[in-house]
Amino acid sequence: MTEQEQIQLGKIGFRAMWKFGGLTPWNLIYLSLRGYSQHRLSAHSAQFAYYAMFTLIPLLIVIIACVAQLPIRGLILSMENAINQGLPQNVSQMLFAQITDIQHKTTYSLIGAGLFLLALGGTRLFLTMGTGLDAVFEVDHRRSFWRAGGLSLLLTFGVLILLLLSMILLVIGPELARLLLTNFYAPWLHLLLSAGVRWSVACGFMLISTSVIYWVVPSVKLPWKIFTPGSLFVVISWVIMLQGFRLYVENIAHYNETYGTLGGFIVLLAWLYMTGAILMMGGEINGVIYRSAKQKAERTLQNHLNSTHPI
């Protein structure tokens, strides 16, 4: 993709994005599925799952160390409740055991090792996503390794900060909800606030982080838009996947009987793979729309030139 084409992509507006670049919904679905296969995004999703698994324990170490310095009680308990609501029981129990073990054995050397491994794994994670998204946008000239690595490192700790803010909101949000319910009680308000705070925080975290990833990670100049068809697809699909996968694992599949003590690990790896696949598909949807909108703009410009300067 040339520099001129990158500039054209950057000029594609909000309205063009939500008109799917001139595509019908069925054409968008077909081209996105075909692009997912052609760009080998399934392999990139598997790499995403591997590096996400590698990064998970260092991330927990750093989060627990940061939480210990914050004057807010209940952050770890709130995080465990969120994990329990979103992941199958065997995975939740495995992560709870790791969290308890980290809390009892945290030392400065362990925190230092966690920071190093988090930086290493997070950088590789975003580099993997960059490779997949560059394939989606058909980029010819990628960023240099050092530039891409530095950007990936910044994104790693940016997501860490966003995750900590989300944990704080998970604690403060229900308290604010209780204050509202004390003064303005209504059954519908109680249901909305009791069930909606946790999901609102989770969806907000996913929407912001996804929109930033789609803006920054590809080696192409793109405008930042928090709401795009791709990012909205990711949030909706991720919520459906969370609940559907949890119900499947707890009621139909029997991973513990098949894999024994490795059952929780296998389930978590499958969950991370599906998360990576959803992120890659969201990027593919945006890429299809951008390419279609660019081609439509080029045809319009060419038709205008032909009408004003006929041969």
Rosetta silent file (secondary structure, phi, psi, omega in degrees, C-alpha in Angstrom):
SEQUENCE: MTEQEQIQLGKIGFRAMWKFGGLTPWNLIYLSLRGYSQHRLSAHSAQFAYYAMFTLIPLLIVIIACVAQLPIRGLILSMENAINQGLPQNVSQMLFAQITDIQHKTTYSLIGAGLFLLALGGTRLFLTMGTGLDAVFEVDHRRSFWRAGGLSLLLTFGVLILLLLSMILLVIGPELARLLLTNFYAPWLHLLLSAGVRWSVACGFMLISTSVIYWVVPSVKLPWKIFTPGSLFVVISWVIMLQGFRLYVENIAHYNETYGTLGGFIVLLAWLYMTGAILMMGGEINGVIYRSAKQKAERTLQNHLNSTHPI
SCORE:     score description
SCORE:     0.000 S_00000001
   1 L     0.000  124.939 -176.324    0.000    0.000    0.000 S_00000001
   2 L   -77.895  168.270  179.423    1.519    3.303   -1.111 S_00000001
   3 H   -63.558  -37.752  179.272    1.705    6.494    0.977 S_00000001
   4 H   -63.024  -39.748  178.587   -0.970    8.102   -1.222 S_00000001
   5 H   -67.034  -36.087  177.738   -3.322    5.183   -0.575 S_00000001
   6 H   -63.693  -40.664  177.385   -2.662    5.466    3.159 S_00000001
   7 H   -62.985  -40.923  178.030   -3.660    9.139    3.054 S_00000001
   8 H   -62.342  -39.380  177.021   -6.851    8.188    1.193 S_00000001
   9 H   -61.842  -40.696 -178.744   -7.644    5.651    3.901 S_00000001
  10 H   -65.356  -21.735 -178.715   -7.181    8.317    6.542 S_00000001
  11 L   -88.289   -4.844 -179.804   -9.766   10.534    4.829 S_00000001
  12 L   -70.500  122.651 -170.906  -12.524    7.919    4.970 S_00000001
  13 L   -89.419  178.973 -177.947  -15.148    9.385    7.289 S_00000001
  14 H   -62.771  -42.133 -177.644  -17.534    8.084    9.915 S_00000001
  15 H   -65.009  -40.865  179.280  -20.514    8.027    7.553 S_00000001
  16 H   -64.552  -36.447  178.455  -18.644    6.005    4.930 S_00000001
  17 H   -61.341  -44.876 -175.442  -17.625    3.472    7.567 S_00000001
  18 H   -83.978   -5.360  166.909  -21.226    2.898    8.655 S_00000001
  19 L   -92.815    9.110  177.423  -22.403    2.693    5.061 S_00000001
  20 H    59.304   29.660  177.616  -19.955   -0.245    4.840 S_00000001
  21 H    64.187   23.496 -178.301  -18.002    1.520    2.091 S_00000001
  22 H    91.183    0.715  179.706  -20.890    0.986   -0.335 S_00000001
  23 L   -87.057  151.411  169.639  -21.161   -2.757    0.378 S_00000001
  24 L   -78.507  157.214  178.365  -24.359   -4.562    1.262 S_00000001
  25 H   -54.108  -39.203 -178.534  -24.343   -6.378    4.639 S_00000001
  26 H   -68.846  -39.521  176.366  -24.205   -9.753    2.870 S_00000001
  27 H   -64.286  -38.570  178.007  -21.251   -8.687    0.707 S_00000001
  28 H   -62.411  -44.716  179.253  -19.478   -7.422    3.810 S_00000001
  29 H   -62.795  -45.825 -178.223  -19.991  -10.735    5.588 S_00000001
  30 H   -62.371  -47.952 -178.165  -18.823  -12.732    2.557 S_00000001
  31 H   -66.704  -34.191  179.145  -15.713  -10.616    1.941 S_00000001
  32 H   -68.422  -43.754  178.377  -14.811  -10.608    5.638 S_00000001
  33 H   -65.017  -41.615  178.156  -15.045  -14.400    5.909 S_00000001
  34 H   -65.344  -41.267  178.453  -13.055  -14.828    2.707 S_00000001
  35 H   -65.162  -36.228  177.952  -10.452  -12.325    3.893 S_00000001
  36 H   -58.778  -39.696  178.441  -10.133  -14.101    7.249 S_00000001
  37 H   -74.990  -46.291 -176.670   -9.146  -17.247    5.371 S_00000001
  38 H   -64.522  -35.889 -177.713   -6.960  -15.580    2.722 S_00000001
  39 L   -88.671    5.858  175.395   -5.014  -13.530    5.258 S_00000001
  40 L    55.418   44.304 -177.406   -4.434  -16.614    7.452 S_00000001
  41 H   -73.931  -19.911  175.348   -5.897  -14.891   10.503 S_00000001
  42 H   -62.795  -40.262  177.851   -6.593  -18.233   12.164 S_00000001
  43 H   -66.442  -39.780  177.613   -2.826  -18.765   12.496 S_00000001
  44 H   -66.495  -32.196  176.946   -2.415  -15.259   13.905 S_00000001
  45 H   -66.697  -38.838  177.264   -5.210  -16.013   16.399 S_00000001
  46 H   -65.015  -41.102  175.870   -3.314  -19.101   17.565 S_00000001
  47 H   -63.854  -39.169  176.950   -0.165  -16.990   18.024 S_00000001
  48 H   -58.451  -46.752 -178.980   -2.240  -14.446   19.936 S_00000001
  49 H   -61.677  -40.345 -179.585   -3.458  -17.192   22.306 S_00000001
  50 H   -63.716  -49.675 -177.950    0.110  -18.441   22.899 S_00000001
  51 H   -71.316  -31.696  175.702    1.540  -15.029   23.750 S_00000001
  52 H   -65.478  -39.568  176.609   -1.550  -14.079   25.784 S_00000001
  53 H   -64.297  -40.858  178.976   -1.084  -17.237   27.869 S_00000001
  54 H   -64.013  -32.266 -174.921    2.607  -16.381   28.306 S_00000001
  55 H   -87.140  -17.495 -169.266    1.657  -12.842   29.434 S_00000001
  56 H   -61.513  -51.844 -176.927   -1.187  -13.778   31.798 S_00000001
  57 H   -65.582  -46.285  173.798    0.761  -14.692   34.966 S_00000001
  58 H   -56.883  -36.121  178.054    3.170  -11.701   34.736 S_00000001
  59 H   -63.279  -43.539  178.102    0.087   -9.512   34.239 S_00000001
  60 H   -62.775  -40.197  179.248   -1.493  -10.901   37.425 S_00000001
  61 H   -60.772  -47.707 -178.036    1.757  -10.329   39.344 S_00000001
  62 H   -67.469  -41.351  179.614    1.974   -6.693   38.262 S_00000001
  63 H   -61.889  -46.187 -179.185   -1.750   -6.035   38.845 S_00000001
  64 H   -64.002  -38.234  177.131   -1.608   -7.457   42.388 S_00000001
  65 H   -65.314  -39.405  178.675    1.515   -5.401   43.127 S_00000001
  66 H   -69.451  -40.989 -179.097   -0.201   -2.235   41.852 S_00000001
  67 H   -62.738  -34.763 -179.867   -3.415   -2.951   43.739 S_00000001
  68 H   -63.157  -22.117 -178.801   -1.454   -3.304   46.983 S_00000001
  69 L   -92.919   -6.804 -177.180   -0.370    0.341   46.618 S_00000001
  70 L   -93.655  137.628 -178.896   -3.887    1.706   46.040 S_00000001
  71 L   -82.625   43.769 -178.879   -5.977    2.950   49.004 S_00000001
  72 L  -127.391  124.526 -179.477   -9.090    1.153   47.752 S_00000001
  73 L   -86.972  151.268  173.019  -10.363   -2.027   49.360 S_00000001
  74 L    87.876    9.003 -178.269  -11.981   -4.881   47.516 S_00000001
  75 H   -67.311  -45.298 -179.964  -10.153   -4.578   44.187 S_00000001
  76 H   -65.077  -42.343  178.757   -8.926   -8.172   44.155 S_00000001
  77 H   -62.941  -40.002  177.845  -12.323   -9.468   45.272 S_00000001
  78 H   -64.274  -40.406  177.900  -14.012   -7.425   42.549 S_00000001
  79 H   -63.548  -41.764  179.349  -11.587   -8.821   39.959 S_00000001
  80 H   -64.757  -38.210  177.228  -12.294  -12.376   41.142 S_00000001
  81 H   -63.788  -40.094  178.631  -16.048  -11.774   40.897 S_00000001
  82 H   -65.529  -41.318  177.853  -15.614  -10.511   37.324 S_00000001
  83 H   -62.251  -42.804 -178.327  -13.497  -13.558   36.438 S_00000001
  84 H   -65.654  -31.741  179.356  -16.090  -15.860   37.980 S_00000001
  85 H   -77.158  -28.453 -172.386  -18.885  -14.233   35.955 S_00000001
  86 H  -103.043  -18.957 -175.059  -17.061  -14.376   32.627 S_00000001
  87 L  -119.525  155.480  176.457  -15.058  -17.617   32.634 S_00000001
  88 L   -58.609  158.755 -172.786  -15.921  -21.291   33.174 S_00000001
  89 H   -62.317  -40.805 -177.797  -15.642  -22.596   36.720 S_00000001
  90 H   -67.894  -33.671  176.374  -12.520  -24.715   36.200 S_00000001
  91 H   -70.900  -41.963  178.668  -10.666  -21.768   34.658 S_00000001
  92 H   -59.228  -45.722 -179.881  -11.825  -19.438   37.444 S_00000001
  93 H   -62.444  -38.993  178.066  -10.603  -21.847   40.109 S_00000001
  94 H   -63.855  -43.258  179.591   -7.227  -22.160   38.383 S_00000001
  95 H   -70.212  -36.897  177.595   -6.812  -18.368   38.222 S_00000001
  96 H   -62.000  -40.255  178.115   -7.989  -17.923   41.823 S_00000001
  97 H   -63.022  -40.330  178.082   -5.307  -20.368   42.958 S_00000001
  98 H   -65.853  -41.449  179.798   -2.678  -18.391   41.040 S_00000001
  99 H   -63.290  -44.241  178.418   -3.894  -15.088   42.516 S_00000001
 100 H   -62.493  -42.294 -179.985   -3.769  -16.490   46.071 S_00000001
 101 H   -64.211  -41.514  179.410   -0.296  -17.919   45.479 S_00000001
 102 H   -65.570  -40.290  179.914    0.984  -14.603   44.089 S_00000001
 103 H   -61.553  -35.745 -177.002   -0.462  -12.671   47.053 S_00000001
 104 H   -82.175  -22.650 -173.122    1.380  -14.904   49.526 S_00000001
 105 H  -118.201   14.545 -176.800    4.715  -14.967   47.692 S_00000001
 106 L   -68.939  127.049  174.310    5.035  -11.469   46.222 S_00000001
 107 L  -133.017  168.334  178.943    8.547  -10.034   46.570 S_00000001
 108 H   -62.907  -36.252  178.508   10.353   -7.170   44.866 S_00000001
 109 H   -67.639  -36.583  177.976   12.329   -9.637   42.752 S_00000001
 110 H   -67.416  -39.600  177.971    9.091  -11.350   41.692 S_00000001
 111 H   -64.648  -41.872  177.940    7.550   -7.992   40.763 S_00000001
 112 H   -61.951  -43.419  177.934   10.658   -7.094   38.746 S_00000001
 113 H   -65.125  -37.775  178.193   10.538  -10.419   36.920 S_00000001
 114 H   -63.364  -42.043  177.420    6.814   -9.916   36.320 S_00000001
 115 H   -62.007  -42.682 -179.721    7.395   -6.479   34.781 S_00000001
 116 H   -64.569  -47.105 -178.409   10.107   -7.856   32.505 S_00000001
 117 H   -69.250  -33.536  176.132    8.034  -10.828   31.359 S_00000001
 118 H   -64.603  -43.663  177.863    4.948   -8.643   30.930 S_00000001
 119 H   -62.514  -42.875 -178.661    6.921   -6.248   28.719 S_00000001
 120 H   -67.304  -51.279 -177.927    8.352   -9.152   26.708 S_00000001
 121 H   -68.310  -41.060  179.513    5.100  -11.086   26.303 S_00000001
 122 H   -64.211  -38.849  177.873    2.943   -8.004   25.740 S_00000001
 123 H   -62.942  -45.578  178.049    5.307   -6.716   23.070 S_00000001
 124 H   -64.498  -34.868  179.447    5.219  -10.035   21.222 S_00000001
 125 H   -62.269  -47.784 -177.986    1.427  -10.112   21.595 S_00000001
 126 H   -75.319  -28.583  173.239    0.940   -6.730   19.900 S_00000001
 127 H   -64.762  -39.015  176.153    3.578   -7.490   17.272 S_00000001
 128 H   -63.056  -43.259  177.554    1.567  -10.598   16.391 S_00000001
 129 H   -64.200  -37.325  178.009   -1.593   -8.504   16.131 S_00000001
 130 H   -62.082  -40.312  178.016    0.317   -6.010   13.985 S_00000001
 131 H   -62.694  -43.352  179.186    1.318   -8.738   11.559 S_00000001
 132 H   -66.096  -43.975 -178.554   -2.291   -9.887   11.246 S_00000001
 133 H   -71.759  -30.549  174.216   -3.734   -6.382   10.836 S_00000001
 134 H   -65.417  -35.934  175.435   -1.054   -5.452    8.290 S_00000001
 135 H   -66.072  -37.688  179.149   -2.187   -8.470    6.279 S_00000001
 136 H   -61.687  -45.526 -178.344   -5.784   -7.256    6.598 S_00000001
 137 L   -88.694    5.112  175.698   -4.929   -3.797    5.212 S_00000001
 138 L    53.460   51.694 -178.298   -2.525   -5.342    2.658 S_00000001
 139 L   -79.146  131.718  178.311    0.403   -3.188    3.806 S_00000001
 140 L   -88.645  -38.853 -176.161    3.533   -3.423    1.652 S_00000001
 141 L  -116.367  104.561 -179.325    5.948   -1.473    3.873 S_00000001
 142 L   -83.036  164.377  174.681    5.737   -2.336    7.547 S_00000001
 143 L   -63.358  157.679  173.783    7.226   -0.343   10.404 S_00000001
 144 L   -65.569  157.311 -177.291   10.778   -1.126   11.446 S_00000001
 145 H   -59.228  -42.308 -176.884   11.126   -3.750   14.175 S_00000001
 146 H   -68.913  -38.902  178.508   12.327   -1.236   16.777 S_00000001
 147 H   -68.112  -44.345  178.474    9.538    1.221   16.060 S_00000001
 148 H   -65.192  -38.876  178.891    6.875   -1.492   16.100 S_00000001
 149 H   -65.883  -42.098  177.733    8.379   -2.990   19.260 S_00000001
 150 H   -63.469  -40.618  177.852    8.431    0.346   21.074 S_00000001
 151 H   -65.193  -40.132  178.762    4.824    1.011   20.114 S_00000001
 152 H   -64.647  -36.905  177.991    3.840   -2.481   21.279 S_00000001
 153 H   -64.971  -43.351  177.471    5.554   -1.872   24.616 S_00000001
 154 H   -62.387  -40.869  178.626    3.629    1.369   25.106 S_00000001
 155 H   -64.527  -36.616  179.732    0.371   -0.401   24.244 S_00000001
 156 H   -58.758  -50.092 -178.354    1.141   -3.159   26.755 S_00000001
 157 H   -78.188  -23.626  172.051    1.407   -0.771   29.671 S_00000001
 158 H   -64.960  -43.035  177.358   -1.430    1.369   28.301 S_00000001
 159 H   -65.940  -36.415  177.010   -3.739   -1.654   28.455 S_00000001
 160 H   -60.109  -46.484  179.470   -2.425   -2.398   31.965 S_00000001
 161 H   -63.724  -42.441  178.715   -3.404    1.116   33.122 S_00000001
 162 H   -63.162  -37.590  178.674   -6.807    0.816   31.433 S_00000001
 163 H   -66.807  -40.190  177.167   -7.349   -2.543   33.137 S_00000001
 164 H   -64.327  -41.206  176.478   -6.506   -1.050   36.554 S_00000001
 165 H   -61.946  -38.460  177.949   -8.951    1.809   35.926 S_00000001
 166 H   -64.493  -40.000  178.013  -11.610   -0.759   35.000 S_00000001
 167 H   -63.012  -40.127  178.125  -10.971   -2.629   38.261 S_00000001
 168 H   -63.822  -41.998  178.635  -11.401    0.616   40.214 S_00000001
 169 H   -64.174  -33.525  178.451  -14.675    1.320   38.396 S_00000001
 170 H   -64.874  -27.155  177.805  -15.878   -2.191   39.244 S_00000001
 171 H   -86.381  -46.064 -176.592  -15.489   -1.281   42.939 S_00000001
 172 H   -73.503  -35.910 -176.770  -16.695    2.320   42.820 S_00000001
 173 H   -56.249  -52.457  178.474  -19.524    1.671   40.337 S_00000001
 174 H   -60.606  -33.848  177.571  -21.638   -0.580   42.600 S_00000001
 175 H   -64.181  -44.230  176.415  -21.157    1.891   45.498 S_00000001
 176 H   -63.275  -37.526  178.510  -22.479    4.721   43.332 S_00000001
 177 H   -63.423  -40.259  179.156  -25.310    2.448   42.213 S_00000001
 178 H   -64.910  -38.691  177.421  -26.257    1.754   45.844 S_00000001
 179 H   -62.393  -41.676  178.380  -26.330    5.485   46.600 S_00000001
 180 H   -64.899  -41.487 -178.194  -28.662    6.046   43.657 S_00000001
 181 H   -68.727  -28.476  178.391  -30.910    3.176   44.687 S_00000001
 182 H   -66.244  -38.719 -175.948  -31.109    4.547   48.241 S_00000001
 183 H   -95.547  -27.096 -176.608  -32.460    7.873   47.027 S_00000001
 184 L  -132.772   70.079 -175.394  -34.254    6.868   43.813 S_00000001
 185 L   -79.940  132.521  172.872  -35.516    3.328   44.255 S_00000001
 186 L  -156.131  141.368 -177.614  -37.346    1.703   41.374 S_00000001
 187 H   -56.045  -43.537 -179.085  -37.392   -1.994   40.347 S_00000001
 188 H   -67.029  -35.271  178.864  -36.189   -1.288   36.803 S_00000001
 189 H   -69.570  -37.917  177.973  -33.395    0.960   38.111 S_00000001
 190 H   -62.336  -45.425  179.640  -32.291   -1.710   40.587 S_00000001
 191 H   -63.877  -43.393 -178.070  -32.116   -4.335   37.829 S_00000001
 192 H   -63.752  -46.380 -175.430  -30.259   -2.014   35.457 S_00000001
 193 H   -75.577  -37.589 -178.186  -27.633   -0.895   37.966 S_00000001
 194 H   -69.322  -36.837 -178.422  -27.078   -4.249   39.663 S_00000001
 195 H   -96.521  -23.982 -171.020  -26.571   -6.126   36.401 S_00000001
 196 H   -88.454  -23.666 -175.613  -25.383   -3.314   34.163 S_00000001
 197 H   -62.921  -50.070 -176.976  -22.387   -1.845   36.007 S_00000001
 198 H   -62.131  -44.488 -178.366  -20.125   -4.865   35.582 S_00000001
 199 H   -71.542  -32.623  177.622  -21.034   -5.392   31.930 S_00000001
 200 H   -64.417  -42.606  178.941  -20.797   -1.673   31.163 S_00000001
 201 H   -65.613  -44.796 -179.487  -17.247   -1.549   32.521 S_00000001
 202 H   -63.379  -44.671 -179.837  -16.237   -4.726   30.676 S_00000001
 203 H   -68.380  -37.584  177.538  -17.736   -3.567   27.368 S_00000001
 204 H   -63.822  -42.306  176.722  -16.251   -0.089   27.785 S_00000001
 205 H   -60.714  -44.901 -178.006  -12.784   -1.570   28.397 S_00000001
 206 H   -67.041  -40.185 -178.312  -13.123   -3.801   25.345 S_00000001
 207 H   -66.986  -46.335 -178.533  -14.435   -0.999   23.117 S_00000001
 208 H   -66.008  -48.419 -178.117  -11.723    1.521   24.040 S_00000001
 209 H   -64.584  -38.946  179.830   -8.833   -0.941   23.856 S_00000001
 210 H   -66.659  -43.964 -179.418  -10.072   -2.406   20.564 S_00000001
 211 H   -64.142  -37.077  177.442  -10.543    0.985   18.909 S_00000001
 212 H   -68.160  -40.961  178.407   -7.035    2.055   19.971 S_00000001
 213 H   -60.802  -46.870 -179.523   -5.546   -1.207   18.682 S_00000001
 214 H   -67.117  -21.982  179.050   -7.235   -0.822   15.288 S_00000001
 215 H   -85.110  -42.468 -169.347   -5.994    2.772   15.115 S_00000001
 216 H   -95.672  -40.407 -167.664   -2.385    2.372   16.268 S_00000001
 217 L   -68.493  -44.711 -179.151   -1.246   -1.187   15.531 S_00000001
 218 L   -63.770  147.782  179.212   -1.547   -1.415   11.710 S_00000001
 219 L   -83.135   52.775 -177.737    1.343    0.100    9.716 S_00000001
 220 L  -149.763  144.891 -178.574   -1.063    2.411    7.920 S_00000001
 221 L   -77.192  114.911 -179.390   -2.388    5.899    8.671 S_00000001
 222 L  -128.493  146.910  174.602   -5.948    5.551    9.961 S_00000001
 223 L   -75.510  148.221  177.853   -8.254    8.019   11.739 S_00000001
 224 L   -84.167  125.506  175.591   -9.195    7.161   15.307 S_00000001
 225 L  -137.222  123.034 -178.160  -12.869    6.275   15.717 S_00000001
 226 L   -71.130  -33.124  178.679  -14.125    4.665   18.898 S_00000001
 227 L  -108.227  109.523  172.782  -17.222    3.297   17.144 S_00000001
 228 L  -131.199  159.514  177.061  -16.504    1.302   14.001 S_00000001
 229 H   -55.224  -37.849 -179.772  -18.281   -1.767   12.615 S_00000001
 230 H   -66.762  -46.601 -178.256  -15.213   -3.832   13.546 S_00000001
 231 H   -68.076  -37.428  177.487  -14.957   -2.621   17.153 S_00000001
 232 H   -66.823  -38.806  175.298  -18.711   -2.979   17.695 S_00000001
 233 H   -59.254  -42.096 -178.763  -18.544   -6.506   16.265 S_00000001
 234 H   -61.988  -47.645 -177.030  -15.764   -7.336   18.735 S_00000001
 235 H   -62.785  -48.795 -178.089  -17.698   -6.125   21.788 S_00000001
 236 H   -65.015  -45.882 -178.471  -20.949   -7.907   20.869 S_00000001
 237 H   -65.906  -37.013 -179.272  -19.227  -11.124   19.773 S_00000001
 238 H   -65.262  -43.079  178.701  -16.978  -11.141   22.859 S_00000001
 239 H   -64.204  -44.100  178.293  -19.959  -10.877   25.233 S_00000001
 240 H   -63.318  -42.322  179.558  -21.813  -13.638   23.371 S_00000001
 241 H   -63.614  -41.901  178.937  -18.686  -15.786   23.343 S_00000001
 242 H   -55.027  -51.529 -176.084  -18.146  -15.285   27.095 S_00000001
 243 H   -74.014  -41.948 -179.483  -21.604  -16.523   28.003 S_00000001
 244 H   -65.934  -43.683 -179.296  -21.914  -19.161   25.290 S_00000001
 245 H   -66.783  -39.050  178.356  -18.488  -20.694   25.911 S_00000001
 246 H   -62.526  -46.297  178.511  -19.051  -20.740   29.652 S_00000001
 247 H   -62.463  -39.263 -179.769  -22.390  -22.542   29.272 S_00000001
 248 H   -64.019  -46.767 -176.491  -20.853  -25.005   26.801 S_00000001
 249 H   -67.406  -39.831 -174.372  -17.896  -25.880   29.036 S_00000001
 250 H   -81.639  -21.655 -173.867  -19.937  -26.202   32.228 S_00000001
 251 H  -117.823  -22.537 -175.944  -22.909  -28.118   30.787 S_00000001
 252 L  -117.396  -58.145 -178.304  -21.800  -29.998   27.659 S_00000001
 253 L   -76.111  153.737  178.907  -18.038  -30.392   27.417 S_00000001
 254 L  -132.495   73.540 -175.921  -16.114  -32.296   30.092 S_00000001
 255 H   -68.150  -34.438  179.857  -12.542  -31.101   29.752 S_00000001
 256 H   -64.907  -35.553  178.689  -11.531  -32.188   33.244 S_00000001
 257 H   -71.030  -32.228 -178.195  -12.555  -35.782   32.500 S_00000001
 258 H   -82.422  -45.769 -173.080  -10.622  -35.737   29.207 S_00000001
 259 H  -106.412   -3.812  179.587   -7.513  -33.781   30.169 S_00000001
 260 H    67.349 -133.409 -177.624   -7.459  -34.187   33.938 S_00000001
 261 H   -67.567  -16.134  177.464   -5.614  -31.389   35.747 S_00000001
 262 H   -82.850   -2.478 -176.261   -4.801  -29.786   32.374 S_00000001
 263 H   -56.778  -46.262  179.336   -8.496  -29.198   31.688 S_00000001
 264 H   -62.093  -39.252  178.607   -8.490  -25.620   32.996 S_00000001
 265 H   -64.329  -43.545 -179.801   -5.382  -24.794   30.977 S_00000001
 266 H   -64.190  -42.346  179.946   -6.911  -26.190   27.766 S_00000001
 267 H   -64.090  -43.598  179.873  -10.160  -24.269   28.303 S_00000001
 268 H   -63.854  -39.928  178.704   -8.293  -21.014   28.947 S_00000001
 269 H   -64.248  -41.357  177.365   -6.177  -21.519   25.840 S_00000001
 270 H   -64.776  -38.773  178.391   -9.310  -22.126   23.749 S_00000001
 271 H   -63.820  -42.264  178.530  -10.923  -18.998   25.257 S_00000001
 272 H   -66.838  -37.227  176.964   -7.873  -16.893   24.394 S_00000001
 273 H   -62.305  -44.559 -179.886   -7.846  -18.289   20.846 S_00000001
 274 H   -66.691  -35.022  174.826  -11.482  -17.308   20.322 S_00000001
 275 H   -62.544  -44.533  176.930  -10.761  -13.840   21.745 S_00000001
 276 H   -62.585  -40.084  179.501   -7.898  -13.470   19.258 S_00000001
 277 H   -64.757  -38.969  177.870  -10.102  -14.703   16.407 S_00000001
 278 H   -64.926  -43.382  178.728  -12.796  -12.144   17.280 S_00000001
 279 H   -62.470  -42.722  179.698  -10.212   -9.329   17.371 S_00000001
 280 H   -66.655  -39.290  179.195   -8.768  -10.401   14.006 S_00000001
 281 H   -66.751  -38.216  175.429  -12.225  -10.677   12.435 S_00000001
 282 H   -60.627  -41.246  175.677  -13.110   -7.191   13.683 S_00000001
 283 H   -64.900  -37.870  178.136   -9.956   -5.886   12.020 S_00000001
 284 H   -64.218  -40.365  178.102  -10.859   -7.750    8.819 S_00000001
 285 H   -60.595  -47.557  177.571  -14.310   -6.138    8.796 S_00000001
 286 H   -62.364  -40.001 -179.883  -12.775   -2.665    9.081 S_00000001
 287 H   -63.396  -42.321  177.768  -10.201   -3.529    6.423 S_00000001
 288 H   -61.669  -43.186 -179.094  -12.871   -4.673    3.946 S_00000001
 289 H   -65.721  -43.863  179.773  -14.845   -1.473    4.523 S_00000001
 290 H   -61.933  -43.702 -179.369  -11.784    0.759    4.130 S_00000001
 291 H   -65.930  -41.738  179.686  -10.745   -0.924    0.885 S_00000001
 292 H   -65.237  -42.345  179.510  -14.271   -0.745   -0.532 S_00000001
 293 H   -65.312  -37.510  178.417  -14.650    2.925    0.437 S_00000001
 294 H   -65.758  -43.708  178.596  -11.274    3.747   -1.118 S_00000001
 295 H   -64.706  -38.491  178.364  -12.190    2.020   -4.371 S_00000001
 296 H   -65.353  -41.001  178.402  -15.560    3.786   -4.441 S_00000001
 297 H   -64.880  -38.766  178.794  -13.857    7.174   -3.886 S_00000001
 298 H   -65.550  -40.367  178.561  -11.372    6.436   -6.683 S_00000001
 299 H   -65.788  -40.258  178.613  -14.188    5.531   -9.092 S_00000001
 300 H   -63.450  -43.180  179.038  -16.092    8.702   -8.181 S_00000001
 301 H   -64.585  -41.944 -179.421  -12.992   10.830   -8.729 S_00000001
 302 H   -65.834  -40.696  177.503  -12.235    9.140  -12.041 S_00000001
 303 H   -64.233  -37.166  177.764  -15.815    9.620  -13.249 S_00000001
 304 H   -65.633  -42.817  179.007  -15.630   13.287  -12.259 S_00000001
 305 H   -64.862  -39.029 -179.749  -12.363   13.764  -14.159 S_00000001
 306 H   -66.971  -34.606 -179.419  -13.783   12.024  -17.217 S_00000001
 307 H   -75.466  -31.938 -178.664  -16.879   14.237  -17.189 S_00000001
 308 H   -87.601  -26.677  179.857  -14.928   17.485  -16.782 S_00000001
 309 L  -130.096   69.316 -178.189  -12.079   16.578  -19.136 S_00000001
 310 L   -64.627  146.983  179.190  -13.534   14.257  -21.794 S_00000001
 311 L   -76.213    0.000    0.000  -11.116   12.654  -24.172 S_00000001
